[in-house]
Structure formats: structure tokens, C-alpha cells
């Protein structure tokens, strides 16, 4: 948890359209384009940036330099970040921390991913997997189904444990996909913009019960970036300082992940709850004060349990929250107006910064058809198994 020392503003964001694997430019080009877009949005020359934090999951060492060098060769420190699906927000966390500490005045956080088709898998088979302990707990709890993507078994298992405790309908998860597609239809940067009915979602092939194919985020290529700076730097350069990082927390696993025999804990429920609570306490607000949320919906099951982990609805009430439309426009709080990972896409290293971009646009009133009216407080949740969770609160200054 960071005790905010001085205000840190997000003065520029950039994101390129996400695409299916095989349809993207090389990561070097994608990364440079997103960084240039963020710099242009901020109105800052790259020569003014003092440090770069660059995130990706699948790539060789110093791929961050290879991408950022497409923007300029200024000699600044470039840090490569890899924290599974929370990589992008981890880069943002470090950039914010550097500015907040007073060590520097301006930093860029950049994330990209050039993915391949198919389920996620590790790069090495000659050494221990970072996910081995998680997989062992899962296998002991629910078994392992050969031929089924492991990530789907992790999060599908969390959905099953929730169903077992609260007795909700399987199509409740499907409703999240319907909502995601409806939101993505308004987002020109999303991969899947065609809406789906609940019947279409539920009739799709089952990946891991209770989740069908449309309830699982797709492998995606893309890039996104953010420029953060101090209030003094923004004033000196005449930048738009209307969005401030009001609070931010990063958590990792505790014994409850491995000792409770609950798949919800294995996939990060407690990490999320702890990070959210730290953010609320630091900012002096509660979840009822939020206007818009971008949360980590890699699978519909994770969106459902995350509603409760973030305190958006009390434990055991997520089904009502969904069925009554409290998670969308006209309800209590708009979740994933971008379409989320399910429909916008999930290029691992870019996801956290794409969430940041969406929320900055929302607070500036620049989200066009997706705009949440009067948005002043926006919460971001980015989760990576293995594990790390970053929760960030943005406020309209």
C-alpha cells in the first residue's frame, strides 16, 4: 500500500485498436504507437519523460527498450515489468510511485502484447512453473481436466464454488457476456463489437462448466500507455491535470490463497478485497461513492466474484446485482464500459493501461457513446494469477 505523498496526475493516455493474433503489427510498432498517442494526448515531448516502465508477458528481455526506442533514444532508464495479467497496472504503479516519491517529475507507463492463438501456456518445461502451487491446490480441490485450458479451470472452478454456496443460475454468468458485448458495441477500439443474446451466449460450446466460449476472454494483441507527472510539472508545461490518482494499492497472495480449499481464494478474491479496502481507506471513500469501474473480467466468473470482492454489492448478492441491471447504464454503477477483457480483448501487458485509458476518458468526459454521465470517481481492478492485484482510484481533480 502506498501512502500518497504528493498528487500524481495522469495527463495523457493512448491505446491502439486491439486485434486478434496474427492481425496485429509487431510489438515494437504497437508499443511505439501507443506511447506516441499518450505523449500526443498529454502534449508532452518524449525528451521531457524521465523514466519508462514497460510491461509485457510474452517476450524476450529488454523488449521494452525495443518498443520505446521507436519513440526516441533519450537515454532514460527503461524498466521491463512482467506480472502476468496485472503487468500493465504494475508498470503504472511503479511509474506513479517514482513521481509520487519526488525522485522524478514525469514518467511513462507502456504495456503491449503480441499473442498467439490458443490458450495461455508457459514458455519453459525444464524448470518449476510459477503456477505449480496454484495448480496443485486446484487439482486437489476439483481435479484437472486434460485438454481444457488451465485458466478456464481456475476461474470456472471459482464460479462453481460460488454456485455451490449461493445456488445461483448458470445463465447469470452469461448475462455478464451480454452486457460486455453491449458496451463493446460502443467502443471502436474493442475486438468484438457484435452484440449477443443470452441464448447465443449459453448455446455456445462449453469451455469449462458453467462457462461457454463467449464467457472467456480471447487472446489479443495490442498496446496502451499513460503519462503520469507531478502537479508542478503539469502546471509548468500547461498540461491537463484534471485526472489524479487518488489512491493505489498492490497486493500479493497470502496463506488464504492456498489453505482454504476455495477456488475463489485461489484466483485472487482476497488479494482483490485487501487492495480495494486499502484504497478506500486511503482515499476516505466507500464503494458506494464510485461512478464507474473497469475490473478484470478475464472470465465471467471472475467478474461476478469481483463485484463482491470490491464491495460493489454485498456478499451473496451478485446475481441480483446482475439481473437487476445494477452493473450497467441506468443501474447503480457502470462496470466495464469499454467492453472489458471479454469483448475489448486481453493483450496481457496492455490490459491494465487500457483500463487506465478508459477511465481517464470517462473522467474527462471524452468517452463518447460510452460516457458515464457526471463521472467523478473511477476504480480500476487488474489481477494476475501467480499473483498480484492492483487497484487504482482515479478522481476528477
PAKOLBA-920792 format. One record per residue (C-alpha): residue in one letter; residue number from 1; x negated, y, z negated. Coordinates in steps of 0.2 Angstrom, whole numbers. Last residue first. Example, Ala and Ser with C-alpha at 12.3 -4.5 7.8 and 13.67 -1.06 7.14 Angstrom:
+------+-----+-------+-------+-------+
! rest !  nr !  east ! north !    up !
+------+-----+-------+-------+-------+
!    s !   2 !   -68 !    -5 !   -36 !
!    a !   1 !   -62 !   -22 !   -39 !
+------+-----+-------+-------+-------+
***
This chain:
+------+-----+-------+-------+-------+
! rest !  nr !  east ! north !    up !
+------+-----+-------+-------+-------+
!    x ! 397 !    47 !    85 !    49 !
!    x ! 396 !    58 !    71 !    56 !
!    x ! 395 !    53 !    56 !    47 !
!    x ! 394 !    44 !    40 !    51 !
!    x ! 393 !    44 !    25 !    39 !
!    x ! 392 !    32 !    11 !    43 !
!    x ! 391 !    32 !    -7 !    38 !
!    x ! 390 !    18 !   -18 !    42 !
!    x ! 389 !    18 !   -37 !    39 !
!    x ! 388 !     3 !   -49 !    40 !
!    x ! 387 !     0 !   -67 !    41 !
!    x ! 386 !    -4 !   -80 !    48 !
!    x ! 385 !    13 !   -76 !    55 !
!    x ! 384 !    13 !   -58 !    62 !
!    x ! 383 !    27 !   -46 !    57 !
!    x ! 382 !    32 !   -28 !    63 !
!    x ! 381 !    45 !   -18 !    54 !
!    x ! 380 !    48 !     1 !    59 !
!    x ! 379 !    60 !    12 !    49 !
!    x ! 378 !    67 !    29 !    56 !
!    x ! 377 !    73 !    44 !    46 !
!    x ! 376 !    80 !    59 !    55 !
!    x ! 375 !    92 !    53 !    68 !
!    x ! 374 !   106 !    65 !    72 !
!    x ! 373 !   114 !    55 !    85 !
!    x ! 372 !   105 !    38 !    89 !
!    x ! 371 !    99 !    41 !   107 !
!    x ! 370 !    99 !    25 !   118 !
!    x ! 369 !   106 !    34 !   133 !
!    x ! 368 !    92 !    47 !   132 !
!    x ! 367 !    79 !    43 !   119 !
!    x ! 366 !    72 !    60 !   118 !
!    x ! 365 !    80 !    67 !   102 !
!    x ! 364 !    63 !    69 !    94 !
!    x ! 363 !    67 !    57 !    80 !
!    x ! 362 !    73 !    44 !    93 !
!    x ! 361 !    58 !    47 !   104 !
!    x ! 360 !    46 !    44 !    89 !
!    x ! 359 !    56 !    28 !    85 !
!    x ! 358 !    54 !    21 !   102 !
!    x ! 357 !    36 !    25 !   103 !
!    x ! 356 !    32 !    17 !    86 !
!    x ! 355 !    41 !     1 !    92 !
!    x ! 354 !    31 !     1 !   107 !
!    x ! 353 !    16 !     3 !    96 !
!    x ! 352 !    20 !   -13 !    86 !
!    x ! 351 !    24 !   -23 !   101 !
!    x ! 350 !     8 !   -19 !   111 !
!    x ! 349 !    -4 !   -32 !   104 !
!    x ! 348 !     9 !   -46 !   106 !
!    x ! 347 !    17 !   -42 !   123 !
!    x ! 346 !    35 !   -45 !   116 !
!    x ! 345 !    49 !   -40 !   128 !
!    x ! 344 !    62 !   -27 !   129 !
!    x ! 343 !    76 !   -40 !   128 !
!    x ! 342 !    72 !   -51 !   113 !
!    x ! 341 !    57 !   -40 !   107 !
!    x ! 340 !    69 !   -27 !   103 !
!    x ! 339 !    82 !   -20 !   115 !
!    x ! 338 !    76 !    -2 !   113 !
!    x ! 337 !    90 !     2 !   101 !
!    x ! 336 !    83 !   -11 !    89 !
!    x ! 335 !    94 !    -9 !    74 !
!    x ! 334 !   107 !     5 !    74 !
!    x ! 333 !   113 !     8 !    56 !
!    x ! 332 !   130 !     8 !    48 !
!    x ! 331 !   140 !     5 !    63 !
!    x ! 330 !   145 !    16 !    78 !
!    x ! 329 !   130 !    11 !    88 !
!    x ! 328 !   123 !    -6 !    82 !
!    x ! 327 !   119 !   -16 !    66 !
!    x ! 326 !   136 !   -13 !    57 !
!    x ! 325 !   145 !   -21 !    71 !
!    x ! 324 !   157 !   -30 !    60 !
!    x ! 323 !   151 !   -47 !    65 !
!    x ! 322 !   133 !   -43 !    62 !
!    x ! 321 !   134 !   -35 !    44 !
!    x ! 320 !   147 !   -49 !    40 !
!    x ! 319 !   134 !   -62 !    45 !
!    x ! 318 !   120 !   -53 !    36 !
!    x ! 317 !   130 !   -53 !    19 !
!    x ! 316 !   120 !   -67 !     9 !
!    x ! 315 !   108 !   -55 !     2 !
!    x ! 314 !   114 !   -37 !     3 !
!    x ! 313 !   113 !   -27 !    19 !
!    x ! 312 !    99 !   -16 !    26 !
!    x ! 311 !    88 !   -21 !    11 !
!    x ! 310 !    73 !   -24 !    22 !
!    x ! 309 !    73 !   -43 !    18 !
!    x ! 308 !    92 !   -43 !    21 !
!    x ! 307 !    91 !   -37 !    39 !
!    x ! 306 !    75 !   -47 !    41 !
!    x ! 305 !    85 !   -63 !    39 !
!    x ! 304 !    96 !   -60 !    54 !
!    x ! 303 !    82 !   -53 !    65 !
!    x ! 302 !    71 !   -68 !    61 !
!    x ! 301 !    85 !   -80 !    66 !
!    x ! 300 !    87 !   -70 !    82 !
!    x ! 299 !    69 !   -74 !    87 !
!    x ! 298 !    55 !   -62 !    90 !
!    x ! 297 !    66 !   -49 !    82 !
!    x ! 296 !    53 !   -39 !    73 !
!    x ! 295 !    62 !   -23 !    67 !
!    x ! 294 !    65 !    -6 !    75 !
!    x ! 293 !    77 !     3 !    63 !
!    x ! 292 !    88 !    19 !    65 !
!    x ! 291 !    96 !    31 !    53 !
!    x ! 290 !    89 !    26 !    36 !
!    x ! 289 !    96 !    33 !    20 !
!    x ! 288 !   105 !    17 !    15 !
!    x ! 287 !    88 !     8 !    15 !
!    x ! 286 !    83 !    19 !     0 !
!    x ! 285 !    72 !    34 !    -2 !
!    x ! 284 !    58 !    41 !   -13 !
!    x ! 283 !    45 !    40 !     1 !
!    x ! 282 !    33 !    29 !    -9 !
!    x ! 281 !    47 !    19 !   -17 !
!    x ! 280 !    55 !    15 !     0 !
!    x ! 279 !    38 !    11 !     7 !
!    x ! 278 !    33 !    -1 !    -7 !
!    x ! 277 !    50 !    -9 !    -6 !
!    x ! 276 !    49 !   -12 !    13 !
!    x ! 275 !    31 !   -20 !    11 !
!    x ! 274 !    37 !   -32 !    -3 !
!    x ! 273 !    53 !   -37 !     6 !
!    x ! 272 !    43 !   -40 !    23 !
!    x ! 271 !    30 !   -50 !    14 !
!    x ! 270 !    43 !   -60 !     5 !
!    x ! 269 !    53 !   -64 !    21 !
!    x ! 268 !    37 !   -69 !    30 !
!    x ! 267 !    40 !   -84 !    41 !
!    x ! 266 !    35 !   -97 !    27 !
!    x ! 265 !    47 !   -88 !    15 !
!    x ! 264 !    62 !   -90 !    26 !
!    x ! 263 !    56 !  -108 !    29 !
!    x ! 262 !    60 !  -112 !    10 !
!    x ! 261 !    49 !  -125 !     2 !
!    x ! 260 !    45 !  -113 !   -12 !
!    x ! 259 !    26 !  -115 !   -13 !
!    x ! 258 !    18 !  -110 !     3 !
!    x ! 257 !    25 !   -92 !     6 !
!    x ! 256 !    28 !   -90 !   -12 !
!    x ! 255 !    10 !   -90 !   -16 !
!    x ! 254 !     7 !   -73 !    -7 !
!    x ! 253 !     5 !   -69 !    11 !
!    x ! 252 !     0 !   -52 !    17 !
!    x ! 251 !     6 !   -34 !    15 !
!    x ! 250 !     5 !   -18 !    24 !
!    x ! 249 !    13 !    -2 !    19 !
!    x ! 248 !    17 !    15 !    27 !
!    x ! 247 !    26 !    31 !    21 !
!    x ! 246 !    32 !    47 !    28 !
!    x ! 245 !    23 !    45 !    45 !
!    x ! 244 !    27 !    62 !    52 !
!    x ! 243 !    37 !    67 !    68 !
!    x ! 242 !    40 !    86 !    72 !
!    x ! 241 !    21 !    89 !    74 !
!    x ! 240 !    22 !    95 !    92 !
!    x ! 239 !     5 !   101 !    96 !
!    x ! 238 !    -2 !   119 !    96 !
!    x ! 237 !   -20 !   114 !    96 !
!    x ! 236 !   -24 !   122 !    79 !
!    x ! 235 !    -7 !   117 !    72 !
!    x ! 234 !    -9 !    99 !    76 !
!    x ! 233 !   -26 !    98 !    70 !
!    x ! 232 !   -21 !   106 !    53 !
!    x ! 231 !    -6 !    94 !    52 !
!    x ! 230 !   -18 !    79 !    53 !
!    x ! 229 !   -18 !    68 !    68 !
!    x ! 228 !   -10 !    52 !    76 !
!    x ! 227 !    -9 !    48 !    95 !
!    x ! 226 !     1 !    33 !    99 !
!    x ! 225 !    -1 !    19 !   112 !
!    x ! 224 !     8 !     6 !   122 !
!    x ! 223 !     4 !    -9 !   133 !
!    x ! 222 !    12 !   -23 !   143 !
!    x ! 221 !    14 !   -41 !   147 !
!    x ! 220 !    27 !   -52 !   141 !
!    x ! 219 !    30 !   -70 !   134 !
!    x ! 218 !    49 !   -70 !   131 !
!    x ! 217 !    58 !   -68 !   115 !
!    x ! 216 !    69 !   -82 !   109 !
!    x ! 215 !    88 !   -81 !   107 !
!    x ! 214 !    92 !   -82 !   126 !
!    x ! 213 !    84 !   -99 !   126 !
!    x ! 212 !    96 !  -106 !   113 !
!    x ! 211 !    93 !  -106 !    94 !
!    x ! 210 !   103 !  -116 !    81 !
!    x ! 209 !    94 !  -128 !    85 !
!    x ! 208 !    77 !  -127 !    93 !
!    x ! 207 !    76 !  -122 !   111 !
!    x ! 206 !    94 !  -126 !   116 !
!    x ! 205 !    98 !  -123 !   134 !
!    x ! 204 !   110 !  -108 !   137 !
!    x ! 203 !   128 !  -111 !   133 !
!    x ! 202 !   127 !  -100 !   117 !
!    x ! 201 !   120 !   -85 !   126 !
!    x ! 200 !   132 !   -86 !   140 !
!    x ! 199 !   147 !   -88 !   128 !
!    x ! 198 !   141 !   -73 !   118 !
!    x ! 197 !   141 !   -63 !   134 !
!    x ! 196 !   125 !   -56 !   142 !
!    x ! 195 !   119 !   -39 !   148 !
!    x ! 194 !   106 !   -38 !   161 !
!    x ! 193 !    92 !   -26 !   156 !
!    x ! 192 !    79 !   -40 !   153 !
!    x ! 191 !    61 !   -33 !   154 !
!    x ! 190 !    63 !   -16 !   145 !
!    x ! 189 !    56 !     0 !   150 !
!    x ! 188 !    71 !     7 !   159 !
!    x ! 187 !    81 !     6 !   142 !
!    x ! 186 !   100 !     7 !   142 !
!    x ! 185 !   103 !   -11 !   147 !
!    x ! 184 !    91 !   -15 !   133 !
!    x ! 183 !   104 !   -10 !   120 !
!    x ! 182 !   117 !   -21 !   127 !
!    x ! 181 !   105 !   -35 !   129 !
!    x ! 180 !   100 !   -34 !   111 !
!    x ! 179 !   118 !   -34 !   105 !
!    x ! 178 !   122 !   -50 !   115 !
!    x ! 177 !   106 !   -58 !   108 !
!    x ! 176 !   111 !   -53 !    90 !
!    x ! 175 !   128 !   -61 !    93 !
!    x ! 174 !   120 !   -77 !    96 !
!    x ! 173 !   113 !   -78 !    79 !
!    x ! 172 !   132 !   -77 !    73 !
!    x ! 171 !   135 !   -91 !    85 !
!    x ! 170 !   128 !  -104 !    73 !
!    x ! 169 !   141 !  -100 !    60 !
!    x ! 168 !   137 !   -95 !    42 !
!    x ! 167 !   137 !  -108 !    28 !
!    x ! 166 !   127 !   -97 !    16 !
!    x ! 165 !   113 !  -108 !     9 !
!    x ! 164 !   112 !  -121 !    23 !
!    x ! 163 !   114 !  -108 !    36 !
!    x ! 162 !    99 !   -98 !    29 !
!    x ! 161 !    89 !  -114 !    29 !
!    x ! 160 !    93 !  -117 !    47 !
!    x ! 159 !    88 !  -100 !    52 !
!    x ! 158 !    72 !  -101 !    43 !
!    x ! 157 !    69 !  -118 !    53 !
!    x ! 156 !    73 !  -109 !    69 !
!    x ! 155 !    59 !   -97 !    64 !
!    x ! 154 !    46 !  -110 !    62 !
!    x ! 153 !    52 !  -122 !    75 !
!    x ! 152 !    53 !  -108 !    88 !
!    x ! 151 !    35 !  -104 !    84 !
!    x ! 150 !    30 !  -122 !    86 !
!    x ! 149 !    37 !  -123 !   104 !
!    x ! 148 !    46 !  -139 !   106 !
!    x ! 147 !    37 !  -154 !   114 !
!    x ! 146 !    34 !  -163 !    98 !
!    x ! 145 !    47 !  -160 !    85 !
!    x ! 144 !    39 !  -157 !    68 !
!    x ! 143 !    47 !  -162 !    51 !
!    x ! 142 !    58 !  -151 !    41 !
!    x ! 141 !    50 !  -147 !    24 !
!    x ! 140 !    33 !  -157 !    25 !
!    x ! 139 !    31 !  -152 !    43 !
!    x ! 138 !    34 !  -133 !    39 !
!    x ! 137 !    22 !  -134 !    25 !
!    x ! 136 !     9 !  -142 !    36 !
!    x ! 135 !    12 !  -130 !    50 !
!    x ! 134 !     9 !  -115 !    38 !
!    x ! 133 !    -7 !  -122 !    32 !
!    x ! 132 !   -13 !  -126 !    49 !
!    x ! 131 !    -9 !  -108 !    56 !
!    x ! 130 !   -27 !  -102 !    56 !
!    x ! 129 !   -31 !  -117 !    66 !
!    x ! 128 !   -47 !  -127 !    60 !
!    x ! 127 !   -60 !  -129 !    73 !
!    x ! 126 !   -63 !  -138 !    89 !
!    x ! 125 !   -46 !  -136 !    97 !
!    x ! 124 !   -48 !  -117 !   102 !
!    x ! 123 !   -37 !  -104 !   110 !
!    x ! 122 !   -21 !  -107 !   100 !
!    x ! 121 !    -4 !  -108 !   108 !
!    x ! 120 !    11 !   -97 !   112 !
!    x ! 119 !    25 !  -105 !   123 !
!    x ! 118 !    25 !  -103 !   141 !
!    x ! 117 !    19 !   -91 !   154 !
!    x ! 116 !     3 !   -81 !   152 !
!    x ! 115 !     0 !   -65 !   143 !
!    x ! 114 !    -9 !   -49 !   146 !
!    x ! 113 !    -7 !   -40 !   130 !
!    x ! 112 !   -10 !   -21 !   125 !
!    x ! 111 !   -11 !   -10 !   110 !
!    x ! 110 !   -18 !     7 !   108 !
!    x ! 109 !   -20 !    18 !    92 !
!    x ! 108 !   -28 !    34 !    95 !
!    x ! 107 !   -36 !    45 !    82 !
!    x ! 106 !   -37 !    64 !    77 !
!    x ! 105 !   -43 !    73 !    61 !
!    x ! 104 !   -56 !    62 !    54 !
!    x ! 103 !   -63 !    57 !    37 !
!    x ! 102 !   -48 !    66 !    29 !
!    x ! 101 !   -41 !    50 !    21 !
!    x ! 100 !   -25 !    52 !    30 !
!    x !  99 !   -34 !    53 !    47 !
!    x !  98 !   -43 !    36 !    44 !
!    x !  97 !   -27 !    28 !    36 !
!    x !  96 !   -16 !    33 !    51 !
!    x !  95 !   -28 !    25 !    63 !
!    x !  94 !   -29 !     9 !    52 !
!    x !  93 !   -11 !     8 !    50 !
!    x !  92 !    -8 !    11 !    69 !
!    x !  91 !   -20 !    -3 !    73 !
!    x !  90 !   -10 !   -15 !    61 !
!    x !  89 !     6 !    -9 !    69 !
!    x !  88 !    -1 !   -15 !    86 !
!    x !  87 !    -8 !   -32 !    79 !
!    x !  86 !     8 !   -37 !    70 !
!    x !  85 !    11 !   -51 !    82 !
!    x !  84 !    -6 !   -59 !    78 !
!    x !  83 !   -17 !   -48 !    68 !
!    x !  82 !   -31 !   -44 !    80 !
!    x !  81 !   -39 !   -27 !    80 !
!    x !  80 !   -54 !   -20 !    90 !
!    x !  79 !   -62 !    -4 !    83 !
!    x !  78 !   -69 !     9 !    95 !
!    x !  77 !   -80 !    22 !    88 !
!    x !  76 !   -82 !    37 !    99 !
!    x !  75 !   -95 !    38 !   113 !
!    x !  74 !   -84 !    49 !   124 !
!    x !  73 !   -83 !    37 !   139 !
!    x !  72 !   -66 !    41 !   145 !
!    x !  71 !   -48 !    34 !   149 !
!    x !  70 !   -53 !    18 !   158 !
!    x !  69 !   -66 !    16 !   144 !
!    x !  68 !   -51 !    13 !   133 !
!    x !  67 !   -47 !    -4 !   141 !
!    x !  66 !   -64 !   -11 !   142 !
!    x !  65 !   -68 !    -5 !   124 !
!    x !  64 !   -53 !   -14 !   118 !
!    x !  63 !   -58 !   -30 !   127 !
!    x !  62 !   -73 !   -29 !   115 !
!    x !  61 !   -72 !   -47 !   111 !
!    x !  60 !   -62 !   -58 !   123 !
!    x !  59 !   -43 !   -58 !   125 !
!    x !  58 !   -27 !   -65 !   118 !
!    x !  57 !   -22 !   -55 !   103 !
!    x !  56 !   -23 !   -37 !   107 !
!    x !  55 !   -26 !   -21 !    97 !
!    x !  54 !   -36 !    -5 !   100 !
!    x !  53 !   -41 !     7 !    86 !
!    x !  52 !   -49 !    22 !    93 !
!    x !  51 !   -59 !    36 !    84 !
!    x !  50 !   -62 !    54 !    86 !
!    x !  49 !   -50 !    60 !    99 !
!    x !  48 !   -53 !    78 !   105 !
!    x !  47 !   -63 !    72 !   121 !
!    x !  46 !   -47 !    62 !   126 !
!    x !  45 !   -38 !    79 !   129 !
!    x !  44 !   -22 !    82 !   119 !
!    x !  43 !    -6 !    87 !   126 !
!    x !  42 !     3 !    74 !   115 !
!    x !  41 !    13 !    67 !   129 !
!    x !  40 !    -2 !    67 !   140 !
!    x !  39 !   -13 !    59 !   127 !
!    x !  38 !     1 !    45 !   125 !
!    x !  37 !     3 !    43 !   144 !
!    x !  36 !   -16 !    41 !   146 !
!    x !  35 !   -17 !    28 !   132 !
!    x !  34 !    -3 !    18 !   140 !
!    x !  33 !   -11 !    19 !   157 !
!    x !  32 !   -28 !    14 !   150 !
!    x !  31 !   -21 !    -1 !   142 !
!    x !  30 !   -11 !    -7 !   157 !
!    x !  29 !   -27 !    -5 !   168 !
!    x !  28 !   -38 !   -14 !   157 !
!    x !  27 !   -25 !   -27 !   154 !
!    x !  26 !   -24 !   -32 !   172 !
!    x !  25 !    -8 !   -26 !   181 !
!    x !  24 !     8 !   -35 !   177 !
!    x !  23 !    19 !   -47 !   187 !
!    x !  22 !    10 !   -63 !   182 !
!    x !  21 !    17 !   -64 !   165 !
!    x !  20 !    34 !   -55 !   165 !
!    x !  19 !    34 !   -36 !   164 !
!    x !  18 !    35 !   -22 !   151 !
!    x !  17 !    36 !    -4 !   158 !
!    x !  16 !    22 !     7 !   151 !
!    x !  15 !    22 !    15 !   134 !
!    x !  14 !    15 !    31 !   128 !
!    x !  13 !    16 !    41 !   112 !
!    x !  12 !    10 !    58 !   106 !
!    x !  11 !    10 !    69 !    91 !
!    x !  10 !    12 !    56 !    77 !
!    x !   9 !     9 !    66 !    62 !
!    x !   8 !    -1 !    61 !    46 !
!    x !   7 !     3 !    71 !    30 !
!    x !   6 !   -11 !    71 !    17 !
!    x !   5 !   -15 !    58 !     3 !
!    x !   4 !    -1 !    46 !     6 !
!    x !   3 !    -3 !    32 !    -7 !
!    x !   2 !    -7 !    17 !     4 !
!    x !   1 !     0 !     0 !     0 !
+------+-----+-------+-------+-------+
***
